[in-house]
Amino acid sequence: MNWKRLEVLLPLVGVVVLLAVWSVVTWLRIVDPVLLPSPAATFKALWTGMFHGKLGVDFVKTVERTIYSTIIAAIVAIPLGILLGSSERLYRSVEFLIDFFRSTPASAMFPLFLVLFGVGDRTKIFVAAFGAALVILFNVAYGVMNARKTRILAAKVMGASRLRVLWDVMLLESMPATFVGLRNGVSLALVIVVVAEMFIGSVDGLGQRVFEAQQMFEMPDMYAAIFAAGALGYGLNLLFLTIERRFVHWSGK
C-alpha cells in the first residue's frame, strides 16, 4: 500500500467527519431543520447558486475585491517592510504604530474609510488592503531582520555593497516570511472584504449574499454562501502555499 498517496487524502478526513456529524444532527432533528438544513439541501443551493443563480456573480465580485486589495497591500508593504527591516532602529521607531493598527479591528476603521472614499468598492478594497498590508509589512520586516548573519557577513567579506547585500541576501532570506505574510494577508483581506460587503452598502459579493439570505430566512442559500467564502479562503491560501513551495525551495535550509 502506498502510504504517501493516502496522505494526500488526509485533509478530506475532517470534511467527512463534518458532513457525517452534520447529517446526523439534521436527521435526528437536534437542531430545527429550518435553521440548519441538511448537507444535501445546502450543496444543492450552492450548485444552483454558483451555476444558475446570483451566487456565482457574488463569488466573482468577492474574488476581485480580495485580489485587488492583496495586490495593493503587497505593492506597498513588501518594499516598505524591506526598508524598515534593513534598519532595526528605524523599525523600532515605528513599531508602536504598526502594532497598534495591526491590533485594531478592521471593522472599527470602516467609518474612517467611508469618510475618505465614500460608499463603494474603493472603501471595501482600501480598508482590506490596509489590514492586509500591516500583516505583510510585519512579516517582511522581521524576515529581513532575522536573515542569517553568517550569509550577510560572507557577502560583505566578498566585497558586496550594502544594496547588493540587501537585494541578494536579505531579500531572498526574507522570502519565506514574506509568503507567510502574504498568506495571512490574503486571508485577512478576504475576511475584511466579506464583512465590508455586509455593512457598507453592497449590492453584490458573498458578504451581501450571506446577509441578504439571512434576512430573507433562506437558510440553504445562506450556508451555501458561507461555504463558498470558506472554499475561496482555502483556495487562496493553497495557491500562495503552492507558489511558495515552488519558488522558495530553500526555505529552512
C-alpha positions in Angstrom: 0.0 0.0 0.0 1.4 3.4 -1.0 1.0 5.5 2.2 2.3 8.6 0.5 -0.7 8.6 -1.9 -3.0 8.1 1.0 -1.5 11.1 2.9 -2.8 13.3 0.1 -6.3 12.3 1.2 -5.8 13.3 4.9 -7.3 16.8 4.5 -10.6 15.1 3.5 -10.9 13.3 6.8 -12.1 16.5 8.5 -14.5 17.2 5.7 -16.0 13.7 6.0 -16.3 14.0 9.8 -18.0 17.4 9.5 -20.5 16.1 6.9 -21.2 13.0 9.0 -21.9 14.9 12.2 -24.0 17.5 10.2 -26.1 14.7 8.6 -26.7 13.0 12.0 -27.7 16.3 13.6 -30.2 17.1 10.9 -31.5 13.5 10.6 -32.2 13.4 14.4 -33.6 16.9 14.3 -31.3 18.0 17.1 -31.5 21.5 15.5 -34.6 22.8 13.8 -34.2 21.9 10.1 -35.4 25.4 9.2 -32.3 26.8 10.9 -29.9 24.1 9.9 -30.8 22.5 6.5 -29.3 19.2 5.5 -25.9 19.0 3.7 -27.8 17.8 0.6 -30.1 20.9 0.6 -27.1 23.2 1.3 -25.0 21.8 -1.5 -27.9 21.8 -3.9 -28.3 25.5 -3.2 -24.6 26.0 -3.6 -24.6 24.3 -7.0 -27.7 26.1 -8.2 -26.4 29.5 -7.0 -23.0 29.1 -8.5 -24.0 28.0 -11.9 -27.6 29.2 -12.4 -28.1 31.9 -9.8 -26.6 35.1 -8.3 -24.1 33.4 -6.1 -21.7 32.9 -8.9 -21.6 36.6 -9.6 -21.2 37.4 -5.9 -18.3 34.9 -5.7 -16.5 36.6 -8.6 -17.0 40.1 -7.1 -15.6 39.0 -3.8 -12.6 37.4 -5.6 -11.9 40.6 -7.5 -12.0 42.8 -4.4 -9.8 40.4 -2.4 -7.2 40.1 -5.2 -7.1 43.9 -5.7 -6.7 44.6 -2.0 -4.0 42.0 -1.7 -2.1 43.3 -4.7 -2.2 46.9 -3.3 -1.1 45.7 0.1 1.8 43.7 -1.3 3.0 46.6 -3.5 3.0 48.9 -0.5 4.1 46.6 2.3 6.9 44.5 0.7 9.2 47.3 -0.2 8.4 49.2 3.0 9.0 46.1 5.0 12.4 45.5 3.4 13.3 49.1 4.1 12.3 49.0 7.7 13.7 45.6 8.3 17.1 46.6 7.0 17.4 49.1 9.9 16.3 47.7 13.2 16.4 51.2 14.8 14.1 52.5 12.0 11.7 49.7 12.6 11.7 50.2 16.3 10.8 53.9 15.8 7.5 53.0 14.1 6.9 49.6 15.7 4.2 51.1 18.0 2.2 52.4 15.1 2.4 49.1 13.2 1.4 47.0 16.2 -1.3 49.5 17.2 -3.1 49.5 13.8 -2.4 45.8 13.3 -4.3 45.1 16.6 -7.2 47.4 15.8 -10.2 45.5 14.4 -10.7 46.4 10.8 -14.4 47.0 11.3 -13.5 49.9 13.6 -11.8 51.5 10.6 -14.9 51.4 8.4 -16.2 54.9 9.4 -12.8 56.5 8.6 -12.6 54.9 5.2 -16.2 55.7 4.4 -15.4 59.4 5.1 -12.3 59.2 2.9 -13.6 57.2 0.0 -17.4 57.2 0.3 -19.7 54.2 -0.2 -18.5 51.9 -3.0 -15.9 49.4 -4.0 -12.9 51.7 -3.2 -13.8 51.6 0.5 -14.0 47.9 0.7 -10.8 47.4 -1.3 -8.7 50.0 0.6 -9.8 49.0 4.1 -9.0 45.4 3.3 -5.6 46.5 1.7 -4.9 48.5 4.9 -5.4 45.5 7.1 -3.5 43.1 4.9 -0.6 45.5 4.4 0.1 45.7 8.1 0.3 41.9 8.4 2.6 41.6 5.3 4.8 44.5 6.5 5.3 42.9 9.9 6.3 39.6 8.4 8.6 41.0 5.8 10.4 43.4 8.2 11.1 40.5 10.7 12.1 38.3 7.8 14.8 40.8 6.8 15.9 41.5 10.4 16.2 37.7 11.1 18.3 37.0 7.9 21.2 34.7 8.7 24.1 36.8 9.9 26.7 34.4 8.6 25.4 34.8 5.0 25.3 38.6 5.4 28.8 38.6 6.8 30.1 36.4 4.0 28.6 38.7 1.4 30.3 41.7 3.0 33.6 39.9 3.2 33.4 39.2 -0.5 33.0 43.0 -1.1 29.3 43.2 -1.8 27.8 46.7 -1.5 25.0 47.4 1.0 22.5 47.5 -1.8 23.7 44.2 -3.1 23.6 42.6 0.3 20.0 43.9 0.7 18.9 42.6 -2.6 20.8 39.3 -3.0 20.9 38.2 0.7 18.3 39.9 2.8 15.6 39.9 0.2 16.0 36.2 -0.5 16.3 35.3 3.1 13.1 37.1 3.9 11.1 35.3 1.2 9.7 32.6 3.5 8.5 35.2 6.0 7.1 37.3 3.1 5.0 34.4 1.8 3.7 33.7 5.4 2.7 37.4 5.4 1.1 37.1 2.0 -0.9 34.0 3.1 -2.1 35.7 6.3 -2.7 38.9 4.4 -4.9 37.4 1.7 -6.9 35.6 4.3 -7.4 38.8 6.3 -8.3 40.7 3.2 -11.0 38.2 2.4 -12.4 38.4 5.9 -12.5 42.2 5.8 -14.0 42.3 2.3 -16.8 39.9 3.3 -17.6 41.9 6.4 -17.5 45.1 4.4 -19.9 43.7 1.9 -22.3 43.0 4.7 -22.3 46.5 6.1 -21.1 49.0 3.5 -23.9 49.5 1.1 -23.2 46.5 -1.2 -25.4 45.1 -3.9 -23.2 42.1 -4.6 -20.5 40.0 -3.0 -20.5 36.9 -0.7 -20.9 39.1 2.4 -24.0 40.8 1.0 -25.3 37.4 -0.1 -25.0 35.9 3.4 -26.7 38.9 4.9 -29.5 39.0 2.4 -30.2 35.3 2.7 -30.2 35.6 6.5 -32.7 38.5 6.3 -34.9 36.6 3.9 -34.6 33.4 6.1 -33.3 31.5 3.1 -31.1 29.2 5.2 -29.7 26.9 2.4 -28.7 29.9 0.4 -27.0 31.5 3.5 -25.0 28.3 4.3 -24.1 28.0 0.6 -22.6 31.5 0.6 -20.7 30.7 3.8 -19.3 27.6 2.2 -18.4 29.5 -0.9 -16.5 32.1 1.2 -14.7 29.3 3.1 -13.7 27.5 -0.1 -12.4 30.7 -1.5 -10.3 31.4 1.5 -8.9 27.8 1.5 -8.2 28.1 -2.3 -6.3 31.4 -2.0 -4.2 30.1 0.9 -3.4 26.9 -1.0 -2.4 29.0 -4.1 0.1 31.0 -2.2 1.4 27.9 -0.4 1.9 26.2 -3.8 3.8 29.2 -5.2 5.9 29.3 -2.0 6.9 25.7 -2.3 7.7 26.1 -6.0 9.8 29.3 -5.8 11.1 29.4 -2.2 12.5 25.9 -2.2 15.5 27.0 0.0 13.2 27.7 3.0 14.7 26.3 6.2 17.9 25.3 4.5 
